[in-house]
Amino acid sequence: MNSKIKKIGMVLIGSIFVIVTILLVIEGHKPEFFDIFGVFIFAFLFIVGIFMLVSRKKLPDYIGFIILLISILGLIVDGSIVIKNFILGG
């Protein structure tokens, strides 16, 4: 697949996440709901970090590692909140 198409796809997916977040804030959902959405955002960042590490572009590797680290930590935090509040019902 063309790398230009991949970049456009990632920008499109990220933009959709931002627009949906803004619409959800306007509707007035509870804060715990955004942790569910945060899990999806951090999963997207995880994929972006992997993509950055695999691609051999001009970006240094430490940028991909930082994004990967942030996404893993975010998945742990938001994932634990989602499991505690929504799956286990606590």
Z-matrix of the N, CA and C atoms (Angstrom, degrees):
N
C 1 1.449
C 2 1.530 1 108.28
N 3 1.291 2 115.77 1 144.67
C 4 1.448 3 121.77 2 -178.69
C 5 1.530 4 110.95 3 -66.44
N 6 1.334 5 116.96 4 138.11
C 7 1.464 6 119.61 5 -177.89
C 8 1.526 7 111.57 6 -67.87
N 9 1.327 8 117.36 7 -27.00
C 10 1.461 9 119.97 8 177.00
C 11 1.525 10 110.64 9 -66.01
N 12 1.319 11 116.59 10 -38.84
C 13 1.466 12 120.89 11 178.48
C 14 1.518 13 109.95 12 -66.94
N 15 1.342 14 118.02 13 -38.77
C 16 1.466 15 121.08 14 177.71
C 17 1.513 16 110.89 15 -62.96
N 18 1.325 17 116.88 16 -43.27
C 19 1.468 18 120.54 17 179.50
C 20 1.524 19 111.14 18 -63.95
N 21 1.317 20 116.30 19 -43.64
C 22 1.470 21 120.17 20 178.82
C 23 1.528 22 109.91 21 -63.60
N 24 1.329 23 117.15 22 -39.84
C 25 1.461 24 120.77 23 177.96
C 26 1.519 25 112.25 24 -63.06
N 27 1.330 26 117.36 25 -42.95
C 28 1.467 27 120.30 26 179.45
C 29 1.523 28 111.05 27 -65.86
N 30 1.329 29 117.10 28 -42.00
C 31 1.466 30 119.93 29 177.83
C 32 1.519 31 110.31 30 -64.32
N 33 1.314 32 117.19 31 -39.22
C 34 1.463 33 121.28 32 179.21
C 35 1.525 34 111.38 33 -64.78
N 36 1.319 35 117.39 34 -46.25
C 37 1.469 36 120.98 35 179.17
C 38 1.525 37 110.51 36 -63.53
N 39 1.331 38 117.08 37 -44.51
C 40 1.464 39 119.98 38 177.91
C 41 1.512 40 112.14 39 -61.58
N 42 1.324 41 117.19 40 -40.21
C 43 1.470 42 120.99 41 178.69
C 44 1.520 43 111.29 42 -65.16
N 45 1.322 44 116.70 43 -39.72
C 46 1.467 45 120.13 44 177.82
C 47 1.525 46 110.08 45 -62.75
N 48 1.342 47 117.84 46 -41.81
C 49 1.464 48 120.77 47 177.20
C 50 1.526 49 111.31 48 -59.81
N 51 1.322 50 117.10 49 -42.63
C 52 1.467 51 120.57 50 -179.75
C 53 1.526 52 110.61 51 -64.84
N 54 1.316 53 117.44 52 -44.57
C 55 1.468 54 120.77 53 -179.20
C 56 1.524 55 111.00 54 -64.28
N 57 1.325 56 117.25 55 -43.44
C 58 1.465 57 120.28 56 179.41
C 59 1.527 58 110.41 57 -64.14
N 60 1.329 59 117.32 58 -38.98
C 61 1.466 60 120.34 59 177.98
C 62 1.517 61 111.03 60 -61.72
N 63 1.313 62 117.00 61 -45.37
C 64 1.469 63 120.53 62 179.05
C 65 1.526 64 110.54 63 -61.24
N 66 1.310 65 117.74 64 -42.85
C 67 1.468 66 120.42 65 179.15
C 68 1.525 67 111.88 66 -64.72
N 69 1.337 68 116.69 67 -37.19
C 70 1.462 69 119.60 68 179.20
C 71 1.524 70 111.93 69 -69.88
N 72 1.318 71 117.29 70 -35.10
C 73 1.467 72 120.38 71 176.98
C 74 1.519 73 109.90 72 -65.95
N 75 1.303 74 116.51 73 -40.43
C 76 1.467 75 120.23 74 179.69
C 77 1.531 76 110.83 75 -63.59
N 78 1.339 77 117.21 76 -36.09
C 79 1.468 78 120.39 77 -179.80
C 80 1.520 79 112.69 78 -71.82
N 81 1.325 80 119.20 79 -20.31
C 82 1.455 81 122.16 80 175.88
C 83 1.508 82 115.52 81 85.10
N 84 1.324 83 118.83 82 43.73
C 85 1.460 84 121.94 83 177.33
C 86 1.529 85 111.01 84 -73.48
N 87 1.338 86 115.88 85 159.33
C 88 1.460 87 121.74 86 177.78
C 89 1.524 88 110.01 87 -67.83
N 90 1.339 89 118.04 88 154.52
C 91 1.475 90 120.59 89 -178.02
C 92 1.527 91 113.72 90 -59.95
N 93 1.322 92 117.62 91 -32.05
C 94 1.461 93 119.66 92 -179.12
C 95 1.526 94 112.06 93 -64.63
N 96 1.310 95 116.82 94 -28.14
C 97 1.455 96 120.25 95 179.19
C 98 1.526 97 111.11 96 -62.47
N 99 1.318 98 116.61 97 -35.03
C 100 1.455 99 120.26 98 -177.59
C 101 1.525 100 111.98 99 -72.10
N 102 1.313 101 117.54 100 -18.50
C 103 1.461 102 119.40 101 173.63
C 104 1.520 103 110.93 102 -68.47
N 105 1.324 104 117.32 103 -34.45
C 106 1.466 105 120.13 104 174.24
C 107 1.524 106 109.39 105 -62.98
N 108 1.309 107 115.56 106 -45.08
C 109 1.455 108 120.35 107 179.23
C 110 1.530 109 110.28 108 -66.24
N 111 1.332 110 116.74 109 -35.54
C 112 1.459 111 121.33 110 178.34
C 113 1.517 112 112.68 111 -62.98
N 114 1.321 113 117.09 112 -34.36
C 115 1.466 114 120.25 113 177.14
C 116 1.526 115 109.67 114 -60.94
N 117 1.331 116 117.05 115 -42.28
C 118 1.462 117 120.15 116 178.79
C 119 1.531 118 111.75 117 -67.64
N 120 1.327 119 116.87 118 -38.54
C 121 1.469 120 120.67 119 178.71
C 122 1.524 121 110.28 120 -64.23
N 123 1.346 122 116.96 121 -45.23
C 124 1.459 123 119.17 122 -179.59
C 125 1.524 124 111.67 123 -69.55
N 126 1.321 125 117.76 124 -29.82
C 127 1.464 126 120.09 125 174.17
C 128 1.532 127 109.96 126 -66.51
N 129 1.326 128 116.43 127 -39.59
C 130 1.467 129 120.41 128 175.81
C 131 1.523 130 110.63 129 -63.34
N 132 1.332 131 117.31 130 -43.65
C 133 1.463 132 120.58 131 177.67
C 134 1.527 133 111.64 132 -63.64
N 135 1.332 134 116.69 133 -33.98
C 136 1.462 135 120.83 134 176.40
C 137 1.531 136 109.95 135 -61.88
N 138 1.313 137 116.16 136 -44.61
C 139 1.466 138 120.42 137 178.74
C 140 1.528 139 110.68 138 -64.78
N 141 1.334 140 116.87 139 -40.45
C 142 1.466 141 120.44 140 177.78
C 143 1.532 142 110.51 141 -63.28
N 144 1.332 143 116.89 142 -41.97
C 145 1.463 144 120.49 143 178.68
C 146 1.515 145 112.30 144 -62.71
N 147 1.323 146 116.57 145 -43.21
C 148 1.469 147 120.66 146 176.65
C 149 1.524 148 109.89 147 -62.30
N 150 1.327 149 116.57 148 -44.29
C 151 1.460 150 121.07 149 179.46
C 152 1.527 151 110.78 150 -60.60
N 153 1.332 152 117.03 151 -40.25
C 154 1.457 153 120.38 152 179.44
C 155 1.525 154 111.85 153 -66.85
N 156 1.319 155 117.23 154 -35.92
C 157 1.461 156 119.79 155 179.43
C 158 1.526 157 112.29 156 -74.11
N 159 1.325 158 116.76 157 -32.51
C 160 1.461 159 120.60 158 -177.86
C 161 1.533 160 111.22 159 -78.49
N 162 1.334 161 116.57 160 -38.29
C 163 1.466 162 119.36 161 -177.48
C 164 1.526 163 109.78 162 -73.51
N 165 1.282 164 115.99 163 145.72
C 166 1.469 165 122.43 164 -179.19
C 167 1.522 166 109.77 165 -104.08
N 168 1.306 167 116.61 166 65.50
C 169 1.455 168 121.43 167 179.57
C 170 1.522 169 109.68 168 -99.55
N 171 1.309 170 116.71 169 -169.47
C 172 1.457 171 122.28 170 -176.17
C 173 1.525 172 113.67 171 -76.61
N 174 1.333 173 117.19 172 -11.70
C 175 1.459 174 119.85 173 -178.78
C 176 1.525 175 110.75 174 -70.81
N 177 1.334 176 116.88 175 139.53
C 178 1.460 177 118.79 176 175.42
C 179 1.532 178 111.51 177 -68.31
N 180 1.326 179 116.17 178 154.55
C 181 1.464 180 120.65 179 -177.48
C 182 1.530 181 112.73 180 -65.79
N 183 1.338 182 117.71 181 -28.23
C 184 1.460 183 118.57 182 -176.25
C 185 1.524 184 112.13 183 -64.48
N 186 1.321 185 118.58 184 -26.39
C 187 1.470 186 120.81 185 177.70
C 188 1.529 187 109.71 186 -66.33
N 189 1.322 188 116.72 187 -44.00
C 190 1.460 189 120.42 188 176.96
C 191 1.516 190 111.94 189 -63.62
N 192 1.347 191 116.97 190 -38.85
C 193 1.463 192 120.32 191 177.85
C 194 1.524 193 111.57 192 -65.31
N 195 1.329 194 117.24 193 -39.39
C 196 1.474 195 120.57 194 179.13
C 197 1.527 196 110.40 195 -64.64
N 198 1.328 197 117.08 196 -45.39
C 199 1.466 198 120.14 197 178.72
C 200 1.519 199 110.46 198 -63.92
N 201 1.332 200 116.47 199 -40.13
C 202 1.463 201 120.66 200 178.30
C 203 1.525 202 110.86 201 -64.08
N 204 1.321 203 117.63 202 -42.43
C 205 1.469 204 121.65 203 179.17
C 206 1.531 205 111.28 204 -64.56
N 207 1.327 206 116.61 205 -44.90
C 208 1.469 207 120.43 206 178.51
C 209 1.523 208 110.66 207 -61.17
N 210 1.334 209 116.48 208 -41.38
C 211 1.463 210 119.04 209 -178.56
C 212 1.526 211 111.61 210 -68.57
N 213 1.317 212 117.78 211 -38.41
C 214 1.473 213 120.39 212 178.65
C 215 1.518 214 110.46 213 -65.68
N 216 1.329 215 116.93 214 -45.26
C 217 1.470 216 119.77 215 178.64
C 218 1.524 217 111.27 216 -63.87
N 219 1.325 218 117.07 217 -40.97
C 220 1.463 219 120.69 218 177.83
C 221 1.517 220 112.17 219 -64.52
N 222 1.331 221 116.50 220 -39.55
C 223 1.465 222 119.47 221 176.80
C 224 1.518 223 111.33 222 -63.54
N 225 1.324 224 117.31 223 -38.73
C 226 1.469 225 120.37 224 179.01
C 227 1.524 226 110.28 225 -64.97
N 228 1.333 227 117.00 226 -48.01
C 229 1.471 228 120.37 227 -176.61
C 230 1.531 229 110.89 228 -67.59
N 231 1.328 230 116.90 229 -55.01
C 232 1.463 231 119.32 230 -178.06
C 233 1.524 232 111.67 231 -66.70
N 234 1.322 233 116.92 232 -36.63
C 235 1.461 234 119.94 233 178.42
C 236 1.507 235 112.36 234 -62.74
N 237 1.339 236 116.59 235 -40.83
C 238 1.465 237 118.77 236 178.81
C 239 1.527 238 111.68 237 -67.83
N 240 1.321 239 117.46 238 -36.27
C 241 1.469 240 120.45 239 177.85
C 242 1.526 241 110.33 240 -67.31
N 243 1.328 242 116.79 241 -42.14
C 244 1.467 243 120.59 242 179.39
C 245 1.529 244 110.41 243 -64.64
N 246 1.323 245 117.38 244 -44.14
C 247 1.459 246 120.28 245 179.02
C 248 1.519 247 110.85 246 -62.55
N 249 1.331 248 116.40 247 -43.89
C 250 1.469 249 120.50 248 -178.40
C 251 1.530 250 112.23 249 -66.52
N 252 1.330 251 117.80 250 -45.16
C 253 1.469 252 120.89 251 -173.09
C 254 1.519 253 113.89 252 -86.61
N 255 1.308 254 118.62 253 -33.94
C 256 1.453 255 119.94 254 -170.70
C 257 1.518 256 113.52 255 -110.11
N 258 1.321 257 117.50 256 -37.37
C 259 1.461 258 119.17 257 -177.48
C 260 1.520 259 110.72 258 -85.17
N 261 1.345 260 116.12 259 -47.94
C 262 1.463 261 119.56 260 179.32
C 263 1.533 262 112.66 261 -85.10
N 264 1.320 263 116.59 262 -14.03
C 265 1.466 264 121.39 263 175.93
C 266 1.516 265 114.20 264 74.63
N 267 1.323 266 117.13 265 29.55
C 268 1.461 267 120.18 266 -177.49
C 269 1.465 268 111.44 267 -94.43
